[in-house]
Amino acid sequence: MTPVSQTKKPAWLKTRLPEGDKSREVKRIVSQYNLHTICSSGKCPNLGECWGAGTATFLILGDICTRSCRFCATKTGQPLPVDPDEPARVAASIKLMNLRHAVITSVDRDDLPDAGAMAWVATIREIRKVNSGTTIEALIPDFNGSRENLEWVMAEHPKLISHNLETVRRLTPTIRSKASYSRSLDVLEHIGANGIRTKSGIMVGLGETEEEVLELMDDLCQVRCSILTIGQYLQPTREHLPVQEYIHPDQFKQYRLAGLEKGFVHVESRPLVRSSYHAARHV
């Protein structure tokens, strides 16, 4: 890998602020329908680009997560009760944005018996009812490893189901508060074995080695994962894990080529890439 001084972000990590009519319209719709997006909750560096293009990634089941992963900017604590009207508001917003591909994600809801699975089902059904031509990507949590809860979502047959490994095997216990590397692989394997295309994403710059990233690629290929996203970890606040190194764009290009050679159908690998970045390309 090519480390860079950690005292200052390199030029390739500069982003632009949200601007333009489309960005203002996305902000208005999200506010009007009292919705959450991972774009803002997760402090995504691509918010300006994506909102400026008239798209957003919706965050369901509230914006408070029951887990406290050390890389994630999403709020953690005791979530509010599930909002039964949220699926209809998400569907209406997608229609107003005229999205041809909608990405939905959620916080972890370990406080719920079904870990939020039925809210996922209701959201997918409502989106389809209102937006018949829109493809759906479900970026799901691990549902505490429950295959029953996972299968509720699988039964709705979204076009793509994503579940992020986030980092290499060795670093998983350090950065993920409850999820495990093996459990995430099991989730992806079970989905792929049932004929649904899967996708996963990781961050680099947390102290992993190139060999560990390549090993992770092999693990994903073994469970039939066909799409991989790789992006630079950026410390959201001083309370979160510090960046160990800024990875040079050339290394991201090498990761992309390595992933394609290993058999991934699509690899999105650049410093500012996030799970839902340019997601419509992945389907």
N, C-alpha and C positions, 0 to 999 in steps of 0.2 A: 504494500500500500504506500501511498505518497502522503505522509503527514504534512500538515501546514501549521504555522504558528497559531496557538489557541487564544492569543490575546486579541486578535482581530479577525472578523469574518473575511474570508477571501471574496474577491469581486464577483465570482460566479454565484454567490449566494444572495445577491441583492434581489429584492422583489419590489413590485410596485403596489401602491395603495389602490383600493377599489375606486373606480371612477367611471363616468359615462352613464348614459341613460339606462342601459341594461343592468348595470350594477345597482343603481338606485332602485330599479324596479324589483330586483331580487330582494333587496333589503326591505322594501315596502311590503312585499308579499309575505316574507318570513315574519315580519312584525305584525301585519294585519291578522294573520292566521295563528299567531301565538305559537310559533314553531321554533325548534332548535336545529342548528346545523353543526356538523362536526367541523365545518370550515371555521366558524368562530369559536366554538367550545374547545376545539383542539388547537387553536392558534395556527391554523394551516398557512404556510408561506405562500400558497397559490390562491388565496382568497381573492386577491385583486384580479388575477387572470380569469378565474372561473366565474366569479360573479359578473365580471365585465363581459363574459361570453353568454351570460344569461342562465347559468346553471349553478346548482348547489347540491351538497350531499346532506340528506335529511337525517337527523338524529332523533330516534323515537324512544319512548319510555322515559321521557324527561331528560334532564341534563346533569343529574347527580348519579355518579357511579358508586356501587358498593365496594369496588376495589380501589386500591391506591397504588397503581403501577408507577414506578419512579421515573418514567419517561413521559407520562401523559399529562396534558394540561387540563383535561376534563375534571370538573369538580368531583370530590368524593365525600361521602357521608350517607345520611339516611334519606333515600329518595321519597318523593311524594307518591301518593296512590296513582295507579295506572289511570290515565285519562281515556275514557271510552270514546270520546269524540275525536281523538287525535288522528286515527286513520283517515277519517273523512276530510280533515283539514289538510293532511299531507296530500291526499289524492287531488283535492281542489287546487292546491298550490302547483302541483306538477302540471295540471291542465293549463293553468294561467301562464306558466313558464314555457309551455309547449315543448316539453322534454320528450325526445324520442328514446332516451335511455335514462332511467332513474336509478340512482344509487341510494340505498337505505342502509343505515347502520343504527346501532343502539349502544347505550351504556350497558354494563353488566348489572343484572338485577338478581343477585343471589338471595335477596329478601323474599322473592316470589317462589311459590311451589313449582311453577313451570319455568322459572328463570326468564319469564317474558315471552315464551314461545307463542302463546295464543295471541298476544298483541302483534307479533310478527305476522301471524296468519291473517288477522283482521286487516292489517295494513296492506298486505299484498293483494288480498281480495278486493279491497276498496279501490286501490290504484287501478286494478284491471277493470273494475266496473266503470270507472270514470274515464280511463285512458286506455282504450282497447288496443291502440297501436304502439304503446310504450313498452319497451323491454325493461325488465327489472333485474338489478343486481343487489343481492342481499349480502351485506358485509356483517356477518354474524359473530356473536360471542361464542364461547364453548358450551353454554348451557349446563355448566357444571359437569360436563361429560355424559349427560343423560342422552342416550340414543332415542329414547321416546320423545323427548322435547325436540331434538334435532329433526326427527322424522316428521313432526308436525309441519315444520317449515319446508322440508324437502317435498312433502306431498303437494305443496302449492306450485312446484316446478318453476321457480324463477329461472331466468335465462342463465344466470351465473350465481354461484354461491362462493363468497370470499370468506376466508378466515386467516388472520395474520399470525405468522410465527413470531413476528416482531424482531427477533434476534437469534443468534446461533445457540446451540444447545448449552454450551458452557455458561453463557451469560444470562440465560433465562431466569434462574432463581434470583439473580441480582436485580433485574429490571421489572419482572412481572410478579405482582403481589400474590396471585393465587394460581393462575394458569400454569400449565406445564408444557414443555416441549413435546413430550410423548402424547399427551392428551390432544394437543392441537393437531398433531399428525394423524391421530386416530379419527378426529372429526373430519379432516379432509379425505382420509381414506374411505370412510363410510359413505361420504357424499359421492365421491368419484366412482365407487363400486356400484352405485345405483344410477349411473348414467348421466349425472349432472356435472357440467363443466365446473372446475374449481380454480380458484385463484388465491394466492397468498402474497404477503408483503413483509419486507424487513427494513430495518434501519441499519446503517453502518456508521462507523465513527464512535462506537461505544467501547472499543478495545478488542474487537474480534480480529482474527487473522484471515488472510485470504484463503488459507486452507480450510478454515472453519466455514466460510461462506460457500465454498465449493462443496463441502460435505453436506451443508444444508440443502443445496440444490439437488444433490443426489437423493437425500431423504424425501424431498418433495416429489421428485420424479418417480420414486418407488411407490408413492401413494396416488399416482395418476394426476397430480396437480399440473395444469397445463399453462398457467399464466403466473408470472412473478413480477412484482414491483420492488425496486430497490432505491432507497433515497437516503440522504444524509440526515442523521439525528441532529436536531437543534434543541438546545436546552430552553424550555419554555419559561422557567423562572429559576431563581437562585436556589430554590428548595429542591429542584429536580437534579438528576444526575448531570454532571458536567460532560461536555464533549471531550472525548479523548483525542480525537484528531479529525481534521477536515479532509475528506477523501477527494483526491483530484478527479476532475471529469474524465481524464484518460482511464482511470481505474474503473469508473462506472461503465465506460465503453467495453473494457475487457470483461467485466462481469456479464454484460449483455451478450457478448459473443459466446462466452463460456456457457451461459444458460441455453442459448439456442442450439449450441453443439450437443448439449446434454439431452435435448428433446423438448424443451418448452416451446409451445406454439407462439407465445408472445412474451417478451421481456421488456419492461419499461424500467430503464436504469439510468438515472441522472440525479444530480444533487438535490433538486427540489421536488423530485417525484414523491407522491404519496399514494395511498391505496386506490383512491378514486380519481387520480389525475388522468385526464384523457380517457376516462373509463369506457366511453362509447366505442373507442377503437378496439377494445378487448373482446367485443362480441361481434 
